[in-house]
Amino acid sequence: MQTSFLPNIPWEERPAECSDVVWRYSKNPIIPRDFIPSSNSIFNSAVVPFNGRYAGVFRCDNKKREMNIHRGFSEDGIRWVLDNDPIKWQYDDPELGCFQYRYDPRVVWIEDRYYITWCNGYHGPTIGIGYSYNFEQFYFLENALLPFNRNGVLFPRKIRGAYVMLNRPSDNGHTPFGDIFLSQSPDLIHWGRHRFVMGVKNGWESTKIGAGPIPIETPDGWLLFYHGVLTSCNGFVYSFGAALLDLEHPWKIIARGGPYLLSPQREYECVGDVPNVIFPCAALFDQPSGRIALYYGGADTVTCLAFCRMDEVLAFVKKS
């Protein structure tokens, strides 16, 4: 198991009046919708440690309402500098330059580089995979799966000799269904050995679910934060919860929390381009302190931050 030391992790102690397992940053949102001149909204974004500070890949919908992903840097994980222009990808096959949109990125360090996955519009939504060594040059590797698919989330190491990715088969619209599956690859290009991981349940996750941040390896299993969707009389409501997956057979569920961990209740989560959405895409973890910082999109409009502790999350998942 890789050890995670992150002494400068963004952090704010739980408010005295709060008893929840996950609590919000008091100064949310950390990135407003108009943070760069080109943006209509900035949300559903990925953050990783980088050279003693932080780097990120951010979903920025521009004022034409085109969806794309931009680079950003931060000294503390809270105050960010973002590029106004989208990431420019290098690729060997010109076909990879054809896209309709790019959104909802995740970023993970595997072996010797940072891999980026995102929902890539290639005759419908599929999962694009690229990488960067330094967040200066970005290389588009391939589209992993046929359309229609979303929420491609890589594990941070090979498992039993294979790269492993969670994904969510879908359709070409606002999918009214969705379960989490797992796919395996020898080279991050050819994917197969697909396995069912988990499906919807009642209540807050009764319509569809999807993997969130990169899974965190613990002695008890892979900790997965995932979003769930309820269909209300006023539309979809996105919340998130957690589950624990087997370390060597990660399609097998060890435990799964019952209640959500966070649901849209603040104005910046309930009011925006898409009301009532909390959508996590990144989690930072400092193993010595047990601290976790979660980045999530609010109402498909702004970028927010929440906190929790590993021992409390594991206890929640196992108990509830």
TATAUR-V231712 format. One line per field, one symbol per residue. ss: DSSP state (H for helix, E for strand, L for the rest). Layout:
ss=???
//
This chain:
ss=LLLLLLLLLLLLLLLLLLLLLLEELLLLLLELLLLLLLEEEEEEEEEEEELLEEEEEEEEEELLLLEEEEEEEELLLLLEEELLLLLLEELLLHHHHLLLLEEEEEEEEELLEEEEEEEEELLLEEEEEEEELLLLLEEEEEELLLLLEEEEEELLLLELLEEEEEEEELLLLLLLLLLEEEEEELLLLLEEEEEEEELLLLHHHLLEEEELLLLEEELLEEEEEEEEEEEELLEEEEEEEEEEELLLLLLLEEEELLLLLELLLLHHHHLLLLLLEEEEEEEEEELLLLEEEEEEEELLLEEEEEEEEHHHHHHHHHHL
//
